[in-house]
Amino acid sequence: MTVFPHAQGKGQNPMMNSVTVSAELGLSLVVPEHGAVPLVASLDYCADDPYAIKMAFHVGADEPVEWIFGRELLAAGLRAPAGEGDVQVWPDDTVGADTLNLALSSPFGEAHFEAPLSDTAEFLKSTYGIVPAGAESDFIDLDTELDDMLWQA
């Protein structure tokens, strides 16, 4: 896995930052009775949306399949089972295993992925270098968010 930090329009005000961290992560789609299918996923984190991780699965289609879920959920899943419903994350409890399990479900189906736990932890560590844990609200411009919501209504 390679982590790519990006700074776009970084300013003095933390709410004006659009600093991002991206990484490519090799993982496996676990297919019951057929083994594992290797694929690549892109992880993206942006200070403009400090609570979320975007994961794009490159499955050979024109457009990747994208999921957005909480950074805190992914971090909790490194240590113990975390999540309810559509996204569940848990470490492999086998001694010496470096595997993180990620189960996703939607009305269109379910998928179980295995990812390198250490690479995922490295990516998360780089996100905390941009927005420390507990400081996420300092990076949200509530006036802009409210304006965006009102214009969409």
Buried (B, 14 or more C-beta within 10 A) or exposed (E): BEBEBEEEEEEEEBBEBBBBBBBBBEBBBBEEEEEEEEBEBBBBBBBBBBBBBBBBBEBEEEEBBEBEBBBBBBBBBBEEEBBEEEBBBBBEEEEEEBBBBBBBEEEEEEBBBBBBBEBBBBBBEBBBEBBEEEEBEEBBBEEEEEEEEEEEE
